[in-house]
Amino acid sequence: MIKTSHGKRYPLILNPKARSEKADGARRFIMDHAGRFAIFASNSAEEAEELAAIFAASEEPVVVAAGGDGTLNAVVKGLSGKKTALGILPTGTMNVFARELGLPVDQLKRAFEVIDKGETVDVDLFSMNGAPFVQMAGVGFDAQVIEETKWEAKKALGPLAYLVSAMKVLGDTPPKMTVHFDEGHVEEGVAVLVGNGSLYGGQVRLFGKADNADDLLDVLIFKESGYKVVTDTLAGLARGGFDENMDTVGYYQSSGLRVECDRDIPVEVDGELWGKTRVAVFENIPEKLKVLAPKDAAMPKWEEMLRALSPWTPNK
């Protein structure tokens, strides 16, 4: 931690442009505890990455990221391959990675207590065309939905804005993809989702076998588009996530893969639009990411209830 005449402070990187009621509450919390932080407001994801890299090069033991999954991804990029541990103050809308780790996403005081406690877990890191990610990535459909959903729609409709965009994208002609796995087999589809952890898009457990410390990616290949894939996806969610092949969705685990598309299509990493490409290469980053988190995270109560009510047998 950074030393001052009044003691040690955690370097904290935040996005001052975040616009939400939750972000306002987070800023109040941070200022109320300003004596525990050396606060650095980033002007962009690139600057957040640069700040994290500077702290890591200075051998800071901990860097705290205050923000949503976009801010978190930028800080993770800066810490990739370094020994500095990541602390998380989850102040975004979804906070998927924080939920994956069992952090108290709605109680910043308790999240800060986790940081102060100092327990760490080692998490796999992967990259897509060289861009590190810690939770998930998507080639095609879900990235198209993110691209289609504007901030004004999210402000007006909340999560429903993504549903509106998804219905629009479902009507488009899907791309053709060929997926080459490092293990040697080849599959075809119209969209690919890749998970390092089990959660996708918030509290949705999508990858039933995922373990973010097993050096494997969990891969869903959607074989066709349209409403049949929607019903199969809903069935998979009700079962607590996919863990086997279905009519329209194939489930695989792999140490790495290459996705080739018949045209330039959007790609997202950790819920943020990366850009467009015809080839997306997913590779393992050998060095683990150290994260301040509880070692034994309990399953959320809502998920326990859902699984108890589901007609399908839970996978995990």
N, C-alpha and C positions, 0 to 999 in steps of 0.2 A: 504493500500500500504506500501511497505518497506520504512522505513525512513532512510535517509542518511544525511550527513552534508550539502548536496546541495538540500534537499527537499525530496519528495516522488516519488517512482518509482513503476510501475506495475511489479510484478514478471511475467516473460515471459518464457514459455517453448517451445522450438523449436527442430525440428529434423535436426541436422546438416548434415545428410546423404542424405537428399532429393536431387534427381538428376533431374533437369529440368531447362529450361531457366527462368521459373516463380520463382522457388525456389531461383535462383541466384539474381533475382530482389528483392525478399522479403528480402534476407539477406542484400542487400544494403540499403533498406528502414529501416530495423531495426537498422543497424549501424549508419545511418544518424540521427536516433532518439534515439540513445543509452542512452542519458541523461534522457529519460522517462521510461526506463526499467531496471530491474535487470534481466539479461539474464542467463538462465540455459539451456544448450544444453544437451539433453537426448541421451543416447546411445542405448536405446531400448524403446519399448512401456511400458514395465514393469517399467523402471526407470521414464518415464514421468508420469505414474500413481502414483508412489511413491512420486515424487516431488509435484504433485498436492495435495496428501493427507497430506503431511507435511505442505504445505501452509495453507490448510483448517484447520488443527489441531491448527495452530498458529493464526487462526481467521483473516487471510488476507481477506479483503472485496472483492478483485478481483484477479483472476488469468487469464492471457492471454495465449491462445494457438495459436501458429503460425505454421500452417501446413495444411495438408489435413485431410480427414475424419478419417484416421487411427490414427494420432496424437491426433485429437480431441476426438476420442473415448477413448483413453488411459487417457487423462486428465479428461474426464467426469467420468470415473471409480473412479479416485482419489477424485473427488468432490461429488460423490454420497452420499446422506444423509447429506450433510453439508450445511452451510449457505453461503459459499463463492460463489460469482457470477462468471460466465464464460465470459471472453471477447474473441473475435475471430478475428484473423488476417488471413483471408482465403488465404493460399499460396499453396494449393494443386491443383490437376488437375480437380477434379469434384466439391468439396466443396458443397456437397448436403445439409448438414444441414445449412450452411451459406445462401444458396439460399432459403431454406425453410423459413428462418427468414427475408428474404428481405435485407440481407446485401450486400453492393457493393463489389462483389467478384473480380472485376477487377481493383479496385481503393483502394489500401491500405491506402492512406491518408484519404479517406472518411470513410473507415472501422474503422480507429483509432479515427476519430471524433465521431463515434457512441459510442466507448468505453469511451471517455472523457465526452460525454454528460451524461452518467450515468443512462439512462433509462433501466429498466429491464423488462423482461417478464418471466412468470413461465411456464416451459415446463415439460410434463410428462416424467418419466423415467420408462423403463421396463427392464426386464432381461431375458436372455435365458440361462437356466442351471446355473443361478447365475451370468452371465456376463452382466453387464449393457449395454444398447444401447439407443440411443436418436432418431434415425431416421428410421432405417429399419433393417430387418433380413431376411434371406432366408434359407429354408431347401430343399436341392436337386439341382434342375437345375441351378439356378443362382450361387450358391456356387460352383457347379461343373465347371461352366464357369470360375469363378475366379481362381479356383485351376488349371485349364488347361492353363490359359493365363500366360505365363512367361514374366519377365521384358524385356527380349531382344525383344520379339514380340511387346510389348507395345511401346518400343523405336522406333522400325522400322515402325510399322503400326499405332500407335496411337490408337484411339477408335476402328478402324477396327479389331484390334487384338482380341477384345472380340467377334466380329461378327464371325470371323474365328473359334474361340473356340466353340461358340454357335452352329454353323452348325455341328461341329464334335460331340458335346454332344447330339444333337438331334437324332443322329443315334444310340445312346446307348439304351439298354433295360432299361426303367425307373423303379425306385423302386415303391413299393406299400406302401402307407401311410394311416394311420387312424388318424383322427384329433378329439380329444375330447375337446369340448368347456366347459368352466366353467359354462355356462348357461344350460348345460345338453344335447345338441344335438351332434350327431356324424356324420362326413362326411368322405369320402374317396377320395384319389387323388394320383397324382404322384409327385407333387411338391407344396411347400407352400411359399408364400411371405407374410411378415408381415410388416405393415407400422405404425409407430407412427405419421409421417407426411405424406404429400401427394406426395412428390417427390421421385423418384427412379432413381439412376444412373446418376445424373446430373440435367438436366432441364426437365426431363420427369415426368409429373404429372400422376401417376398411380392409386392412391387411391382417388377416387372422393369425398368421404365423410369425409376424414381424418381431424382431428383437434387435434393438439398435446397438447391440454390442457383439453381433455374431459375424461381422465382416461380410454380410450378404444383403443384397437388395431384394425386396419383395416386389414382384412385377405383375401388373394386371394388363393383359392385352385384350382390348375390345375388338371382337371379330366382325362386328357389323354395327351400324347405327340404327336409330329409330327407337320406337317405344318398347320393343321386346327387350332391348338391353336395359331400359329403365326398370322394367319389372324384375329382371334378373338381378339388377343391382340392389333394388329394394329388398329382395329376398336374401341376398348376401349380407346386407346390413342388419336385417332382423336376426340373423344367425350369429351376430357378433363379429362380422367381417368375413371376407372370402378366405377359404383355405384349400379349395380344390376347384377344378375346372367346372364350368357351367356351359350351357348351350352357346351363349354369346360372349362369355368372358373366360379367358384362360389365366390361371394363376401359376406363377413360377418364382423360384428363388435362384439368384445368380450372383456371382462375384463381380460381374460387369457385363455390359451389353452395348450394342450399337444399333440405333434405329435409323433406317433409311426411308425417306419419304419421296413421293412422286412429285412433290412441289414444296416450296417454302411454306412452313406452317409455324404458328406460335408455339413457344416453349415457356414454361414457368418453372421456377425453382423456389421452394419454400413460400409458395403463394404469390410470388412477385413475377410479373412478366419479364422474361429475359430477353426476348426478341424472336426472330424467325430464323429457321434453318431447314435444310434438307437432310442433314445428318446430325444426330445427337448421340454423343459417345459418353457413356456412364462408366466411371472408373473409381476404384477404391483409393482413398488417401491413406497411406500406411499409418500415419500418426493419429492417435485418438484425440478427441477433444475432451478436456477436463471441464466438467460443469458442476457447480455447487447445487446439489439437489439431495432430497431424502433418498437413502439407499433402498428403502422398501416403500414404494408408493402404493396406496390402497386404490382399488377400483372405485370410480365415482358411484355414488348411491343411485343416480338415475340409470346407470348402465346395469347395475345389479337388478334393479326392478324390471328393466326392459328384458333382460335375459330370463328372468323368472316367468315373465308373461309370454315369452316367445314360444310358438309351437315347434321351433327348430331346436335341435340340441346345440348348446353353446360349444364354441370351439376352444375357448381358453378359460 
